[in-house]
Every structure is written in C-alpha cells, then in structure tokens.
Amino acid sequence: MKILLSPSESKNAGGNSRFDIGKLSFDESLGALRAELWDKYLSVFKSGDEAQICALTGLKKPEIFDFSTSLEAILRYSGVAYDYLDYGSLDKDAKDFLEQNLLIFSNLFGVLKPNDKVPCYKLKQGEKCAGIDTANYYKSVLSAVLDQYLQNDEILDLRAGFYEKFYVPSKEYIVLKFIKGGKVVSHFAKSYRGLVLRYIAMNACGSFDEFLALKIPDLKLLEITKIKNKITYSFEISQD
C-alpha cells in the first residue's frame, strides 16, 4: 500500500546538507521540469520586487530564505498533519516504512519521497510561479510516472483535495472523510490524516485491510461510498 500526502505551507528552518535538485526522487522524469521551475522561482526573489515575492509566498512582508541548504522533506514540512505524525518519535522500522511507501506532493517539486532533501521555501498554495500554474505544469508527467510507479499497489490518498490537481490515480484508490457532530470537518481532518499515517507506519500496514483492522483512537467507520474509481471511507470522530 502506498500513501499520498500533502505538503504544508509552514516549514522548519535549517538544513544538514547542500541542496542538489538533481538528487530528488523521480529525477529522470521530473528533473528538467523541476530545474526550470526552480530557476523561475529563484528569479522572483532575485528581482527584488517585494509585491511579487509577497504574492508568491503569501507573506505580508518578504523574508530571507536559505535556498542553499536542505533538509529531508519529512522534517522540512511542519503543518498540523506532520505534528500529529510526530515523525521524530517513530522507531527506525516505522521511518523505513514511510520512506518506502509515502509520497509527499509539492507545489514546487511535484512529488517527493520522505528522505528527499529540499530547501526551506514558501510557495502559496494555488499561486502561480512566474506565471506558471504548477499543478498543470506537473500533471501530465506525474500521471504517467505515478500510474506506473503505483501500478502494483493499493493507494490511500491522504492529501487535501487541492492536490488532486497534480495527480489523480487511474485505478481505484481510497480517500478518508472525517465527520464530527454530523458535519465534515477540515481542520480536524489534517490532524487525523497525520494520526492515521502514524498508526499505519507504526504497524507497517501493507494493505488497506490491515489498515482497517487498526484501532485508532476516537475513529469509527460509518460508511463506504464509491464514485467511479474513488472510494471514500467516512469516519466519525468520537472525541469531545
């Protein structure tokens, strides 16, 4: 079973090595696209145009980023889902499981594996980069690359809906919906995606049946629905 996850707009600073864009996963297929987009991204900062920089990053004031150093993607991203995953507290087996089975989508780099080293950057979700719609930019290539990469695996899609713009599996895949008090939740969804991923990693779930057999606190399966090749498992959050 392979798991798809969103990135986060918030990032941890720092790094432990020089950034080398050519060492990211799927470089043979995505390398040229990444390099071109990365150059365009850097050109906005080099221009010194504060309005463009703020629009690109979603910040009210420009900030200085160290684009030369890199950190593993699983450590770089710091949003709610990553807080609940709490990667640092996992044992080696769980971390190895994530490296082998998790794909993290990125507005700037397309798709990453957890140990791919990326710089501290900020690109506002949905914002064009130097006029380029990054989702459309990557979609055609990602469709072919990932359909082949995932052809023998079940797919659990824990991404926010926005990232379907980058890639939609061509075969059956599973998404999770979280409901509290009869309403679909969004903020809690981020935390429970991270929690679900943590339990999957700790138990090295190799299939969706193994995932469903897990006892995850405060989650109860309500219903299963299917539209075309998208299967939705709705879970009720029982926590007060």
Number of C-alpha atoms within 10 A of each C-alpha: 18 20 21 19 23 25 25 21 17 16 17 15 17 15 20 10 14 14 19 14 19 14 13 20 18 17 14 10 13 19 17 13 16 20 15 10 18 15 11 16 21 14 14 17 18 10 10 11 11 15 13 16 24 17 17 22 19 16 14 11 11 18 13 7 14 14 15 13 18 22 22 18 22 25 20 25 23 19 18 19 26 24 15 18 21 17 18 11 10 14 11 11 13 19 21 16 17 24 16 15 20 21 20 22 21 21 25 20 21 22 25 22 20 21 19 20 26 27 25 22 18 20 22 18 19 14 17 16 23 16 8 13 13 22 23 13 16 21 17 12 16 22 16 14 14 17 15 10 12 16 12 10 14 17 21 22 24 24 19 16 10 12 21 15 13 21 22 18 19 14 13 15 18 20 17 20 20 24 21 14 10 9 9 16 14 13 11 16 20 21 18 25 24 23 20 21 27 24 18 23 25 17 15 19 20 16 15 15 9 13 20 13 9 13 10 15 13 12 17 15 15 12 11 13 10 12 8 8 13 17 16 17 17 19 19 19 21 12 8 6
